[in-house]
Amino acid sequence: MVAIFSEKVLGLSRPIKRAIALAADALLCIISVHVAYYLRTNEWADLQGPMLYPAITAIFLALPIFAISGLYRAIFRYSGGAALLTIVKAVAIYAIPFAIVYTFIGIPPVPRTIGLIQPILLVLFVVGSRGIVSGWLGGIYLNAVAAADKPQTIIYGAGASGRQLASALQVSGQVRVVGFLDDDPTLWKATINGLNVHSPDKLAALTARHRITDVLLAINQATRAQRASIISRLKGSGLHIRTMPGVDQLARGIVSFGDLRDLDIEDLLGRAPIPPDVELLHKNVTGKVVMVTGAGGSIGSEICRQIARLAPDILLLVDASEYNLYAMHQELVREMESGLVNARSVVPLLANVRDRSRLDEIIGTWRPHTIYHAAAYKHVPLVEHNLLEGVTNNVFGTLNCALAAREHGVSAFVLISTDKAVRPTNVMGATKRLAEIILQALNADGLPTKFSMVRFGNVLGSSGSVVPLFRNQIAAGGPITITDREITRYFMTIPEAAQLVIQAGAMANGGDVFVLDMGEPVKIVDLARAMIELSGLSVRDESNGDGDIAIEYVGLRPGEKLYEELLIGNDPMPSAHPRILRANEPFIAWAELRVALEHLNAMIGERKSLAARELLRKLVVEFEQNGDLVDFVALRRDEGVVSG
């Protein structure tokens, strides 16, 4: 109650504060006169008696002098040496006429010594009052200023998670929690741990009153539809939307502001996750030797995490990047020690999929049951500018893995493919489609290995994807760069994609092209706008010249297209999983394809970029290249300039 009263006093207007100070000083004038009389006579004077006139005189003399001296311009909570000196000077000026009247002239029956004692008491009382007010309100004010400098946050969700989050944040002292929002009307106007619960409709008013900057979501029990509705309402609030930290951090009872995460962007997609088929997840993994190429990449690493939790006998991590391989292996080792991963053994193996002998060595030694082939170059412009490297890695790397798998009796081989393989307009997409054709041809050749491929679109948060790029651009103050106003893409979360890859591979009969249901395509500019707004910022455009982050359109890059597709034909077949379809795609017989691949490999050896692209176009009949050859080396060698 004291703190609330103090905050209300600090919140009073300046005129009201001055009026209170004047009234207090008038009271001190009266009290000082009566105390002076008591000290002189050892008796308390009657208020209507001889002390009435000196009290009135003190008020009418002191208050104007105090006002002229600037006592009421000073803020009491800042009272210090300068304010003390001002009070002493003002009372000294006041004491001269007061002493002349009541000591040197004398007004019976007022004792003459009153004229000397009262000014001394008045200076002590005024100084003391200022000191008390300064001590009382000064600390509260400084605390209020310090609190105002902290991020002002409100927690959406007054349930157990919200209360736990509020307590942890209050302990940390890094943010100021001003209250709760909750959709439950029975909680409105309730107080939880000293914080009021408000209706979400009050957010705008609360923001204006408390200068709220962040909304923290503590709605773990909300359905996907409820969560999407809440986020949609908050998007236009101009506040930074953050979500709860991990359970382990909350369990420690203290959470720093840095532990709070930006809203998961998948919340914007409105996709309700479908629980995985546990039997399909375990079929090709549990108790078996499993190998993942590209194990340190965005998709490969998540496939490794998922597999490691499904109790494989041995998990082989294969990657050409020493650092990525080390980081992935160390992560899984830590999780094995903590009991989160139950693989019997995880083996890191440095290898490049271009090196057939190394692949034979690895596969021949461990004889894996299943191989997930995720090693590939996937960045469209980079592959355009380094064409032969893209073909070598994506086409012949896949061929090497597939031939080694077939030779050593691998039961299942799953290629991680892409929507860019469908009617490709770039070399990267064409190489991935040719990799699919290779597996289809090998499977039709009649050998026991079941070759299949899983095709999907962009995964959120993968290396090179737009989401981390946009986050970095927003953090840097913009602008966000988008190739075209109309560009759209399919999106899926990395864990969901990895789970579906494992399940699709388990359903393979051989030669299957699986297509993941990516939901509706997302317009990239809409995604950018949502990310800006959920960061508590605004888009700067023609209608809002004072916005925070601009969006710039930089034009399509080499090989890029506006719309991605997931199917070449229009006759997908359902599978045992509602999110996985089977595509029926044409391919080239292995006998014919093998000869063409030998020609393509020879062109790579002779460094003939244009000829290699032309043969790639013949093998992937849907390949329609956008623009001229932009391979850096070819341009430098043939034209003497580097374009792009």
C-alpha positions in Angstrom: 0.0 0.0 0.0 2.8 2.4 0.8 4.4 1.8 -2.6 1.1 2.4 -4.3 0.5 5.6 -2.4 4.1 6.8 -3.1 3.6 6.1 -6.9 0.4 8.1 -6.8 2.1 11.0 -5.1 4.9 10.9 -7.7 2.3 10.9 -10.4 0.6 14.1 -9.2 0.9 17.2 -11.4 3.4 19.9 -10.6 0.8 22.5 -9.5 -0.8 20.1 -7.1 2.7 19.2 -5.7 3.4 22.9 -5.2 0.1 23.5 -3.4 0.8 20.6 -1.1 4.3 22.0 -0.4 2.8 25.5 0.4 0.2 23.9 2.7 2.9 21.9 4.5 5.2 25.0 5.0 2.2 26.9 6.3 1.6 24.2 8.8 5.3 24.2 9.8 5.1 28.0 10.4 2.2 27.4 12.9 4.0 24.4 14.5 7.2 26.3 14.9 5.5 29.2 16.6 3.8 26.9 19.1 6.9 24.9 19.8 8.9 28.2 20.3 6.2 29.3 22.8 6.5 26.0 24.6 10.3 26.2 24.8 10.0 29.7 26.3 7.2 29.1 28.8 7.1 25.4 29.2 3.4 25.5 28.3 1.4 24.9 25.1 -0.4 28.0 23.9 -4.1 28.0 23.0 -4.5 28.2 19.2 -6.9 31.1 19.7 -4.6 32.8 22.2 -1.5 35.0 22.0 0.1 32.8 19.4 -2.5 33.3 16.7 -1.0 36.6 15.4 2.6 35.4 15.2 1.5 32.3 13.4 -0.5 34.3 10.9 2.5 36.7 10.5 4.9 33.7 10.0 2.7 32.3 7.2 2.2 35.6 5.4 5.9 36.5 5.7 7.5 33.1 5.0 5.5 31.7 2.1 6.1 34.6 -0.3 9.8 34.7 0.6 10.1 31.0 0.1 8.3 31.3 -3.3 10.5 34.2 -4.4 13.6 32.2 -3.3 12.7 29.3 -5.5 11.9 26.7 -2.8 8.9 25.5 -4.8 10.8 25.2 -8.1 13.1 22.6 -6.5 12.0 18.9 -6.7 12.0 17.6 -3.2 13.3 14.2 -4.2 16.4 15.9 -5.5 17.0 17.9 -2.3 20.7 18.3 -1.6 23.3 20.8 -0.6 22.1 23.5 -3.0 18.5 23.2 -1.8 19.6 23.3 1.9 21.5 26.5 1.3 18.5 28.0 -0.4 16.3 27.2 2.6 18.7 28.7 5.0 18.9 31.9 3.0 15.2 32.2 2.7 14.6 31.6 6.4 17.3 34.1 7.2 15.6 36.8 5.1 12.3 35.9 6.8 13.8 36.1 10.2 14.8 39.7 9.9 11.3 41.3 9.8 9.8 38.6 12.1 12.5 39.3 14.8 12.1 43.1 14.4 8.3 42.8 15.0 8.3 40.3 17.9 11.7 40.9 19.5 12.9 44.4 19.0 9.5 46.1 18.9 7.5 43.5 20.8 3.8 42.6 20.7 2.3 41.9 24.1 1.6 39.3 25.4 3.9 37.4 22.9 7.3 36.7 24.6 10.1 38.7 22.8 12.3 35.5 22.5 9.7 34.0 20.2 11.1 36.3 17.5 14.5 34.6 17.7 13.5 31.0 18.6 10.8 30.5 15.9 13.0 31.2 12.8 15.6 28.7 14.1 12.9 26.1 14.6 11.4 26.9 11.2 14.7 26.4 9.3 15.1 23.1 11.2 11.5 22.0 10.4 11.7 23.0 6.7 15.1 21.3 6.2 13.9 18.2 8.0 10.7 18.0 6.0 12.6 18.3 2.7 15.0 15.6 3.9 12.1 13.2 4.8 10.4 13.7 1.5 13.7 13.3 -0.4 14.4 10.1 1.5 10.9 8.8 1.0 10.2 9.6 -2.6 13.8 9.8 -4.0 14.5 6.1 -3.8 11.1 5.2 -5.1 11.6 7.7 -8.0 15.0 6.3 -8.8 13.6 2.8 -8.8 10.7 3.9 -11.0 13.2 5.5 -13.4 15.3 2.3 -13.5 12.2 0.3 -14.1 11.1 2.6 -16.9 14.5 2.1 -18.6 13.9 -1.7 -18.6 11.8 -3.4 -21.3 8.1 -3.0 -20.3 6.5 -6.4 -20.9 3.1 -8.0 -20.5 2.5 -11.7 -20.4 -0.2 -13.2 -22.6 -1.5 -16.1 -20.5 -2.2 -16.0 -16.7 -2.0 -19.8 -16.3 0.7 -21.8 -14.6 3.2 -21.2 -17.3 2.5 -17.4 -17.3 2.8 -17.2 -13.5 6.1 -19.2 -13.6 7.5 -16.9 -16.3 6.5 -13.8 -14.5 8.2 -15.0 -11.3 11.4 -15.9 -13.1 11.5 -12.6 -14.9 10.9 -10.6 -11.7 13.8 -12.5 -10.1 16.1 -11.6 -13.0 15.3 -7.9 -12.7 16.1 -7.3 -16.4 12.5 -6.6 -17.4 9.5 -5.0 -15.8 6.4 -7.2 -16.1 3.3 -4.8 -15.9 0.6 -7.5 -15.9 -1.1 -10.4 -17.6 -3.5 -10.6 -20.6 -5.9 -13.6 -20.7 -8.9 -14.6 -22.8 -10.7 -16.0 -19.7 -13.2 -13.4 -18.5 -13.3 -14.9 -15.0 -9.6 -13.8 -14.5 -10.1 -10.2 -15.6 -9.4 -7.7 -12.7 -7.9 -10.5 -10.7 -4.4 -10.0 -9.1 -1.8 -12.7 -9.4 1.5 -12.2 -7.5 0.9 -8.5 -7.4 0.1 -8.3 -11.2 -3.3 -7.5 -12.6 -5.0 -9.6 -15.2 -6.5 -7.7 -18.1 -8.7 -8.4 -21.1 -6.7 -8.6 -24.4 -8.9 -5.8 -25.6 -7.2 -3.5 -23.1 -3.8 -4.0 -24.7 -3.7 -0.6 -26.6 -4.7 1.3 -23.5 -2.1 -0.6 -21.3 0.6 0.0 -23.9 -0.1 3.8 -23.9 -0.1 3.9 -20.0 2.9 1.7 -19.3 4.9 2.2 -22.6 4.8 -1.6 -23.2 7.4 -2.8 -25.7 7.1 -6.6 -25.6 4.3 -9.3 -25.3 5.5 -12.6 -24.0 3.4 -15.6 -25.0 2.7 -18.2 -22.3 0.0 -20.1 -24.1 1.5 -23.6 -24.3 -1.9 -25.2 -23.7 -3.6 -23.3 -26.6 -4.6 -25.1 -29.7 -3.0 -24.3 -33.0 -6.1 -22.4 -34.1 -6.2 -20.4 -30.8 -2.5 -19.6 -31.1 -2.9 -18.4 -34.7 -5.9 -16.2 -33.7 -3.9 -14.6 -30.8 -0.9 -14.0 -33.0 -3.1 -12.5 -35.7 -4.6 -10.0 -33.2 -1.2 -9.1 -31.8 0.4 -8.5 -35.3 -0.9 -5.0 -35.6 -0.1 -3.9 -32.0 3.4 -2.6 -32.9 4.8 -4.7 -30.0 7.6 -7.2 -30.2 6.1 -10.7 -29.8 8.3 -13.1 -28.0 7.7 -16.7 -26.7 8.7 -18.6 -23.6 12.1 -20.0 -23.1 12.8 -23.7 -22.6 11.3 -25.6 -19.7 14.7 -26.2 -18.2 15.4 -22.5 -18.0 12.1 -21.8 -16.3 12.8 -24.7 -13.9 15.9 -22.8 -12.7 13.6 -20.0 -11.5 15.4 -17.2 -13.3 15.2 -16.2 -16.9 17.2 -13.4 -18.6 15.7 -11.3 -21.3 18.0 -12.9 -23.7 16.4 -16.3 -23.0 13.1 -15.1 -24.5 12.8 -16.3 -28.1 11.4 -14.6 -31.1 8.1 -16.1 -32.2 8.5 -19.3 -34.1 7.8 -18.3 -37.7 5.9 -21.5 -38.3 3.1 -20.1 -36.2 2.5 -17.8 -39.2 1.9 -20.6 -41.6 -1.2 -21.9 -39.9 -0.1 -25.6 -40.4 -1.5 -28.0 -37.8 1.2 -30.6 -37.2 0.1 -34.2 -37.8 1.5 -36.8 -35.3 4.0 -39.1 -36.9 3.3 -42.8 -37.6 5.5 -44.4 -34.9 5.7 -47.7 -36.8 7.0 -46.0 -40.0 9.6 -44.0 -38.0 11.1 -47.2 -36.5 10.8 -49.5 -39.5 14.1 -48.7 -41.2 16.0 -47.3 -38.2 15.5 -49.1 -34.9 18.2 -51.7 -34.2 19.8 -51.1 -37.6 22.9 -49.5 -38.9 21.9 -46.2 -40.6 24.0 -43.8 -42.6 23.3 -40.1 -43.3 25.4 -38.2 -45.9 25.5 -34.4 -45.4 25.0 -35.2 -41.7 26.2 -31.7 -40.7 23.8 -29.7 -42.9 20.5 -28.2 -42.1 18.4 -31.2 -43.2 20.9 -33.9 -42.6 21.6 -32.8 -39.0 17.9 -32.9 -38.1 17.5 -36.3 -39.7 20.4 -37.5 -37.5 18.7 -36.1 -34.4 15.5 -37.8 -35.3 17.2 -41.1 -36.1 19.4 -41.0 -32.9 16.2 -40.9 -30.8 14.8 -44.0 -32.5 17.4 -46.4 -31.1 19.5 -47.3 -34.1 22.3 -49.8 -33.5 24.9 -47.6 -35.2 24.5 -44.1 -36.7 27.1 -43.2 -39.3 27.5 -39.4 -39.7 29.1 -38.7 -43.1 30.1 -35.1 -44.1 32.9 -33.3 -46.0 32.9 -30.4 -43.6 35.1 -31.1 -40.6 33.5 -28.4 -38.4 29.9 -29.4 -39.2 30.7 -33.1 -38.6 32.4 -32.3 -35.3 29.6 -30.1 -34.1 26.9 -32.7 -35.0 28.8 -35.6 -33.4 29.5 -33.6 -30.2 25.8 -32.7 -29.9 24.7 -36.3 -30.2 27.4 -37.4 -27.7 26.1 -34.9 -25.2 22.5 -36.1 -25.7 23.6 -39.7 -25.4 25.2 -38.9 -22.0 22.0 -37.1 -20.9 19.8 -40.0 -22.0 18.0 -38.1 -24.7 19.6 -40.2 -27.5 19.6 -44.0 -27.3 21.8 -45.0 -30.2 24.3 -47.6 -29.3 27.0 -45.9 -31.3 27.4 -42.7 -33.3 30.4 -42.6 -35.7 31.6 -39.4 -37.4 33.2 -40.1 -40.8 34.9 -37.4 -42.9 34.1 -38.2 -46.5 33.2 -36.5 -49.8 30.4 -38.1 -51.8 32.5 -37.5 -54.9 35.0 -40.0 -53.6 33.6 -43.4 -54.6 36.5 -45.4 -53.0 35.9 -43.7 -49.7 32.2 -44.5 -49.9 32.9 -48.1 -50.7 35.2 -48.3 -47.7 32.6 -46.9 -45.4 29.6 -48.8 -46.7 31.5 -52.0 -47.1 32.8 -51.8 -43.5 29.6 -51.0 -41.7 27.0 -52.5 -44.2 24.2 -50.0 -43.3 20.6 -51.1 -43.7 19.4 -47.6 -44.7 21.1 -44.6 -46.3 19.7 -41.1 -46.2 21.4 -39.1 -48.9 21.2 -35.4 -47.9 24.6 -34.2 -49.2 24.1 -31.6 -51.9 24.7 -28.1 -53.0 21.4 -26.3 -52.8 21.9 -22.6 -53.1 20.5 -21.7 -56.6 22.7 -18.7 -57.6 25.9 -20.3 -56.2 25.3 -23.4 -58.3 24.6 -21.3 -61.4 27.9 -19.5 -60.9 29.8 -22.8 -60.2 28.0 -25.0 -62.6 30.4 -28.0 -62.9 30.9 -28.2 -59.2 27.1 -28.4 -58.7 26.7 -31.1 -61.3 29.7 -33.1 -59.9 28.4 -32.9 -56.3 24.7 -33.3 -56.8 24.6 -35.7 -59.8 27.8 -37.8 -59.5 27.8 -37.6 -55.7 24.4 -39.2 -55.7 25.5 -41.8 -58.4 28.5 -42.8 -56.3 26.4 -43.3 -53.1 23.7 -45.2 -55.0 26.2 -47.5 -56.8 28.1 -48.2 -53.6 24.8 -48.9 -51.8 23.7 -51.3 -54.5 27.1 -53.1 -54.6 27.2 -53.6 -50.8 23.6 -54.7 -50.4 22.0 -51.7 -48.7 18.3 -52.3 -48.2 16.9 -48.8 -48.5 18.4 -45.7 -50.1 16.5 -42.4 -49.6 17.4 -39.2 -51.6 16.5 -35.8 -50.1 15.2 -34.0 -53.2 13.5 -30.6 -53.7 10.6 -28.8 -55.3 13.1 -27.1 -57.5 13.6 -30.4 -59.3 10.1 -29.9 -60.8 10.3 -28.2 -64.2 13.6 -26.7 -63.2 14.7 -23.3 -64.4 18.1 -23.5 -62.8 21.1 -25.9 -62.7 20.6 -26.8 -59.1 17.0 -28.0 -59.7 18.1 -29.8 -62.9 20.9 -31.7 -61.0 18.4 -32.8 -58.3 16.0 -34.0 -61.0 18.7 -35.9 -62.7 19.7 -37.4 -59.3 16.0 -38.6 -59.0 16.2 -40.1 -62.6 19.4 -42.0 -61.7 17.7 -43.6 -58.7 14.5 -44.4 -60.7 16.7 -46.0 -63.4 18.8 -48.0 -60.9 15.7 -49.2 -59.1 14.1 -50.4 -62.4 17.3 -52.3 -63.1 16.0 -55.0 -60.8 18.5 -55.1 -58.0 17.4 -55.5 -54.3 18.2 -52.0 -53.0 15.0 -49.9 -52.7 15.8 -46.5 -54.1 13.3 -43.7 -53.3 13.3 -40.0 -53.1 11.5 -37.4 -51.0 10.7 -34.1 -52.6 9.8 -31.0 -50.6 10.1 -27.2 -50.5 11.9 -24.7 -48.3 12.5 -25.6 -44.7 12.3 -22.8 -42.1 15.6 -21.9 -40.6 17.8 -24.0 -42.9 21.1 -22.5 -44.1 20.4 -20.0 -46.9 16.7 -19.8 -46.3 14.9 -16.5 -46.2 13.8 -16.6 -42.5 17.3 -16.3 -40.9 18.2 -13.8 -43.6 15.2 -11.6 -42.9 15.9 -11.8 -39.1 19.4 -10.6 -39.6 18.2 -7.8 -41.9 15.6 -6.7 -39.4 18.2 -6.7 -36.6 20.4 -4.5 -38.8 17.7 -2.0 -39.3 16.8 -3.1 -42.8 16.1 -3.1 -45.6 14.6 -6.5 -46.2 15.5 -7.6 -49.8 13.1 -9.7 -51.8 13.6 -10.7 -55.4 10.1 -10.0 -56.6 6.8 -8.7 -55.2 4.9 -11.8 -56.4 7.4 -14.6 -55.5 5.9 -17.5 -53.4 7.4 -20.5 -51.8 6.4 -23.6 -49.9 7.6 -23.9 -46.3 7.9 -26.6 -43.7 9.7 -26.8 -40.4 13.0 -28.8 -40.3 11.8 -31.3 -37.7 8.5 -32.0 -39.6 10.4 -32.4 -42.9 12.9 -34.8 -41.3 10.2 -36.9 -39.7 8.3 -37.1 -43.0 11.5 -38.1 -44.9 12.1 -41.0 -42.5 8.4 -42.1 -42.7 8.4 -41.8 -46.5 11.5 -43.9 -46.9 9.9 -46.6 -44.8 6.9 -46.8 -47.2 9.1 -47.2 -50.3 8.5 -50.1 -52.7 11.4 -49.0 -54.9 11.6 -46.2 -57.4 9.1 -44.1 -55.4 9.0 -40.3 -55.8 7.4 -39.1 -52.6 6.1 -35.5 -52.4 5.5 -33.9 -49.0 2.3 -32.0 -48.5 3.7 -28.5 -47.9 0.3 -26.8 -47.4 -0.4 -23.6 -49.2 2.5 -21.6 -50.8 3.4 -18.5 -48.9 3.9 -15.1 -50.5 7.4 -14.0 -49.4 6.5 -10.3 -49.0 3.7 -11.3 -46.7 6.2 -13.4 -44.6 8.5 -10.4 -44.5 5.8 -8.0 -43.4 4.7 -10.4 -40.6 8.2 -10.8 -39.3 8.7 -7.0 -39.2 5.4 -6.5 -37.4 6.0 -9.3 -34.9 9.4 -7.7 -34.1 7.4 -4.7 -32.8 8.4 -2.6 -35.9 6.5 -1.2 -38.9 7.0 -1.4 -42.6 8.3 1.7 -44.3 6.6 2.2 -47.7 4.6 4.8 -49.7 1.8 4.8 -47.2 4.1 4.9 -44.1 7.2 7.0 -44.8 8.1 7.0 -41.1 8.1 3.2 -40.8 11.1 1.3 -39.4 12.0 -1.3 -42.0 11.9 -0.9 -45.8 11.3 -3.8 -48.2 13.3 -3.6 -51.4 12.7 -5.6 -54.6 16.0 -6.6 -56.2 14.9 -8.8 -59.1 15.0 -12.5 -59.7 18.5 -14.0 -59.5 20.0 -16.3 -62.1 17.9 -19.5 -62.5 15.2 -18.3 -60.0 11.5 -18.5 -60.7 8.5 -16.9 -59.1 6.5 -20.1 -58.3 7.8 -23.5 -57.2 5.9 -26.8 -57.9 6.0 -30.1 -56.3 4.8 -32.3 -59.1 5.7 -32.7 -62.8 2.6 -34.6 -63.6 -0.9 -34.0 -62.2 -1.7 -37.5 -60.9 -0.3 -37.9 -57.4 -1.4 -41.0 -55.5 -2.1 -41.1 -51.7 0.1 -43.0 -49.4 -0.4 -44.5 -45.9 0.5 -41.0 -44.5 -1.9 -38.0 -45.0 1.0 -35.7 -45.6 2.9 -37.8 -48.1 1.9 -38.4 -51.7 3.4 -40.6 -54.4 4.3 -39.0 -57.7 4.4 -40.9 -61.0 7.4 -39.3 -62.8 9.0 -40.4 -66.1 12.7 -41.5 -66.2 15.4 -42.9 -68.6 16.3 -46.5 -68.7 19.6 -47.3 -66.9 21.4 -48.6 -70.0 20.8 -45.4 -71.9 21.3 -43.1 -68.9 24.7 -44.7 -68.0 26.1 -43.8 -71.4 24.8 -40.2 -71.1 26.3 -39.9 -67.7 29.7 -41.0 -69.0 29.5 -38.2 -71.6 28.5 -35.7 -68.9 31.4 -36.8 -66.7 33.8 -36.3 -69.6 32.6 -32.8 -70.1 33.2 -32.0 -66.5 36.7 -33.4 -66.8 37.3 -31.1 -69.9 35.7 -28.2 -67.9 33.1 -27.6 -70.6 30.4 -25.7 -68.7 28.1 -24.8 -71.6 28.3 -28.3 -73.1 27.5 -29.9 -69.7 24.5 -27.6 -69.3 23.2 -28.5 -72.7 23.5 -32.2 -72.0 21.8 -31.6 -68.6 19.0 -30.0 -70.6 18.6 -33.0 -72.8 18.5 -35.5 -69.9 16.1 -33.4 -67.9 13.6 -32.6 -70.6 11.6 -30.2 -68.4 14.7 -28.1 -67.8 14.2 -24.6 -69.2 17.2 -22.4 -68.3 16.4 -18.8 -67.5 19.2 -16.5 -68.9 22.7 -17.1 -70.2 25.5 -19.1 -68.8 26.8 -17.3 -65.7 29.5 -19.8 -64.5 32.3 -17.5 -63.1 35.2 -19.5 -64.4 33.7 -19.9 -67.9 33.0 -16.2 -68.1 36.4 -15.2 -67.0 38.1 -17.6 -69.3 36.0 -17.0 -72.4 35.0 -13.3 -72.1 37.6 -11.9 -69.7 35.0 -10.6 -67.3 33.0 -11.9 -64.4 29.3 -11.3 -64.5 26.7 -11.7 -61.8 
